[in-house]
């Protein structure tokens, strides 16, 4: 999907403030953060939305979910964080590429 902005980030065609990357997923800072910590965690594989996940994507989805708590701690959110997946236009999804919003505030010491 050469027109997908997230696919272009994955391909290195567009800049992003990447905080994590492995073979299947990438996490970067949202350019319009809602709170102090606001990451977008996406699969490198283009999947339009949560409604488009197939059985064959089960391992990838598990990898995404397992990365979230680790990323939260890495970003200083040891005491808690929020996750959100907007699905479809009516669900508030702005980019047609599955992405998880990982948000919160650094933990109080």
Secondary structure as GFF3:
##gff-version 3
##sequence-region A 1 109
A	DSSP	alpha_helix	5	10	.	.	.	ID=ss1
A	DSSP	beta_strand	18	21	.	.	.	ID=ss2
A	DSSP	beta_strand	25	29	.	.	.	ID=ss3
A	DSSP	beta_strand	37	43	.	.	.	ID=ss4
A	DSSP	three_ten_helix	50	52	.	.	.	ID=ss5
A	DSSP	three_ten_helix	55	57	.	.	.	ID=ss6
A	DSSP	alpha_helix	58	74	.	.	.	ID=ss7
A	DSSP	beta_strand	82	84	.	.	.	ID=ss8
A	DSSP	three_ten_helix	89	91	.	.	.	ID=ss9
A	DSSP	beta_strand	99	104	.	.	.	ID=ss10
###
